[in-house]
């Protein structure tokens, strides 16, 4: 037997309402499996049991559907239950054009005879004249057309492509751990570089750094850098973008950072025009390198401020500025739906964990999921590059505004 998570989790949607799990199981083992599942400690209450599936509410409150699939229908079932609904409709249309019928049990001729024997999805796609389409791309946002055109699908970025991390908060501002602890962990994980970016001085709520403390931090970084020659430590800051789009240090201080990440943390109640101009003005600051969590959203808790993301991306493209994909699962901001446009415009994306303690360094993987949903390849991402390349890119951005 085999089991696989399907549905919106497999497509890496940013918000998931239920969990779909498929299990290939022989009829004679079905009862045994059901009994085993019913004793699973995470089950709060079982809502329904049938021949084909078991539904229950997990302790976390989310609904879980476990579906039992015949082994020879695995390809069709995984395809169907992964979705999206819109993607499946497109595939069914393609089948229809070939005088075939596609459903979760397989591919059938008009007279109801099964014509596939696919126990995997690649085989199902091939039967429809398509290459395998990665689950993250299955949202009917042009992926079927691209596959039909015969052009290569994007070679989506993978976690192993990431060579370094930016947007790390240390105990100099509102983080828990020291710079040296981050460096040690990053070296252990095989990263080539990290970028420290504590909060800036107007972020008093987050113990933001005054100029004096910035200079003291740089001294500490220089000392640690000598101790750990195998990793490059970039000196950065997460500078607050003030309501008029300016940053909260003088130009001569900003000019001395290796990179400046600018983010909005205050005054969210702006009109779309005001919020968009604020970000565009920030991008025009010659010392801003990277725009942090551009809409300020917190998933399920706070809508982002209204912003014309297309206009912001256009501005970033014109100035060669970088846009953050904040990998914190509560943010995932810039939204994946805008990444394809950023890619077309040639805007580099940095996948940043926005970590405030060592445990959350691994959050970068959620950023990878979102990047894959946005069709991003390794080359579209800043922190898949070597430390020397990153340093060169930072230098080339300096003074653009």
C-alpha angles and dihedrals in degrees: 000000000000137000132205137177111238135174126054093338091061090047087050096234113182092234121039122193100183141003123243119197124181122203125189105216136161116241094245092056096047097092092048091051092048091053091049092050094048089060092052106127094220092066113107095179136345110234101185142352127196143152092277105034151011119217124194141161111242122221088257088062097249122127116243123198116195111194125196113222131191109241095238091053094050096108094051094042095049090048093049098044094044091060142140096209089225092051090050091051089055091050092049089052090053090051090049091053086058091049090252135121122225124198138142091284098055145277115312137188119239091266091055100258114143109242102181132063096191120158091174138046098241088063090050092052091046090053087059092049094256136117118240109285114211112244093241090062096051099105101105091251097134099297095116092049091049091049091049092049090067091235115132117268114237115278094235121225118258133207090248089062092068112103101176146002135237132188100053119161116206134189087276087081126003100325125106103221135062127251090248092053090053090049092051093050092045091051089049090052091052097247118157096210146002132203117217112210114171121177120284129241100273089056090084089155088064099043090257119199122261115212090262091054091047090057091046090051091052089054090052091048091052090053093048091045090058089052094050107040095165094069129054117226113205115205108228142153135208096229118197114243104225121218092268092051096255123130123240102244131065118263093251091058093043090050092062098058118094087227138359120213109197120203138170115236102156142047100032096168097088129129117252091257093050094045092046093048090048091057094042091051089050091051088052091058103108091222099050109105103172136018112227126217092336101204100035092225124160108200114243089359112057133015113228116251111267109268135165095236092183090060091046091051091048090053092047090049092052092051097037090238123159124240121211123233097203106215097200101122089227090059115025084172127188087055114243091236089069096047095083089057091047088051092050089051092050095243113158115231123209115206103215128183095208085212125186096182139022093256091065097053087097091063087091087087091069087056089053090053091052092045090053090051087054091053093247121166128201092265093057091062129080099208096054086073131090121267090252092052091049092050089050092050092049090051092048092053094050112108096017112131 
